[in-house]
């Protein structure tokens, strides 16, 4: 009797253990629904983030579980539901089309216009799955006007493009296929599977054991999970940064010691694509305008205000559209921006210490401001290349303007002085801040070949530094510039850039004390030929928003 009772107890405990285990398995398998993307939303409510799409997380990236989950959902993207065996199965820019929904004889300012995009393969057959990377705009060549269109992916081969009509006059719709869904998967797979697609070189200078002055060059890269050290030779000289936990490392030079590293530069890009992948990624299929309704849209004036715009302040959301061009002047829907000439630019910057940190797209702002203020004079700090640090001063108005890069990695063929490569988070940690301090920062262009986890960690370090700074000096202005559009090649295309941009936005999602200056839409919808370094008319409008953030009244 006792043995039977004992057996029943053991059986009951075993069943209870199995039920608990199953509940954990079921709960763990539940994936949150995807968060809408900035410019191509997932509109299918039952699409879940698959486990294989989840980013690889090192031990600590500086995010909570909830934040990291939100980031994963933000970068989630549709994909083909079948194996691609030839190019004809891919989305064709020549066969895909769009139509304006419910076209009317006249529209009014502030009204929404919608268009349906139908993706087709190279045989003209409609696609049955989503994931294509489309961009859309409404525009008027005559008025030098344009506005960014939001594209929603229905995950069935059709897409909805939505436009707000913000000006009176004529308008047309244009849609382009940046990358087919098949090409996007190639980009994603190579970013995740072989992030060591770019080599860097370290240049060592000094005396060898025989006392002879020599120069030696070896391979270098970031030390991060999944990033392999290129080249051959002994490994390795490590250059850790204690505060960030980041390490740059190089193969040991043949004769010189590790402490003789002076310069570094970009080496070579590597293409690991297969023959089929190379065909799918051919330039003739990339960034192509597709055929569609060429109807002229008549827009009449109305009393619509398109939203009451308040003075520019931190924490304001970025709508779609974020603004529009008319006669080459950008009107923001984020806040009431101003337009600046040399006089009121000087007045705005008087008694300010402005620190611009990032890549060459923010250095354009640095250069533009110097050209706009005749009393600002460049200081020769005897640095090499465009890395910086650079500095300009206006003694009369007590203005000092600084620029330096975001630190390694920098995809530059020119030689950079290693000692000048500072991480943004360390620079911010060393600032007192205050009402006279303005910090402008960005990162995107030099990180597209690296794992998303590496970029996310770099951004989390900046967030931590910004939050600490604003805690000790809350009157400091911190302005974050988003990514530009402009590149379409395998290593730097807009889709890779957009993924980084989503991480940047999500990381600062809850930091309400910073300004987010959206330039993605400004560079994507202008009539100028896209360039990672936009032309003067676009830079002028971007700097006007920057100055409006610094001096809202």
Helices and strands as residue ranges (DSSP letters): H 2-29, E 40-42, G 51-53, H 65-75, G 87-89, E 97-100, E 107-108, E 112-118, E 133-140, E 145-153, E 158-164, E 169-179, H 181-193, E 198-207, E 213-222, E 235-240, E 247-251, G 258-260, E 261-269, H 275-280, G 283-285, E 288-289, E 291-292, E 297-300, E 323-326, E 329-332, H 342-349, E 353-358, H 360-372, E 377-379, E 388-394, E 399-405, E 416-417, G 418-420, H 424-429, E 437-441, H 452-472, E 477-481, H 494-507, E 515-517, H 520-524, H 536-550
